[in-house]
Amino acid sequence: MKRALKETVSKFITIRCPKCKNEQVMFGKASTVIKCLVCDKVLAEPTGGKSRVKARVLEVLE
């Protein structure tokens, strides 16, 4: 009997900091606060599911 593999619905996303314009990649369902690596501004917060993104989403990586 064949078993179908379940495809994940969570993805990595590229975001841009609104303060310093730094671009970085984050996991869409991050479980910790995501801060900008340059200016330390909070870019995303965990919600128990998908993260609440406070920055501009540039690209969703497949």
N, C-alpha and C positions, 0 to 999 in steps of 0.2 A: 504494500500500500504506500502510495506517495503522499508526502506531507508538503503542503505549500509553505514556503517561508514567508513569514509576516514581514512586510516592508515597513521600515520606520517612517513615521510622519514628521519627526523632528529633524531640523536641518541646521546647518551653520549659516550665519548671515554676516555680511560685511556692513559695518556701521561707520558713520562719520561724526566725530565730536563737534557739537555746535559752537564750542568756545575756541578751540585751537585748530580745527579742521583735520585732526589726525584720523586716519582710517585704521580700523582693526576688525578682526574676525572674532565672533562670539558664537556660542551655542544657543540656539533658539529657546531651549528650556533650561537655562542656567539656574543653578540652585544657590548661587551666591551673588552678591552685588558686583556688577561689572563697572569698573572705573577706567577712565582714560589713562593710558600709560604715560602720557606726556604731562597733562595738567591736573590729573586726579579728580576730574569731574565725574559724577555718577551718571553712567550711560544707560544702565538697565538694572531693574530690581526683580528678584524672584517673586512669583505669586503662587507657587505650588503646581503650576502647569507651565504655560508659555510665559516667558519673561515680559515685564512691562518695559518696553524700550523707550528711552527718552532722547534718543538721537535719531538722525536720519538714516534710514535703511537704504543702502546703495545696491545690494545684490543678495539674492538668496542662492547659496551654493548647493548644487545637487550632489 
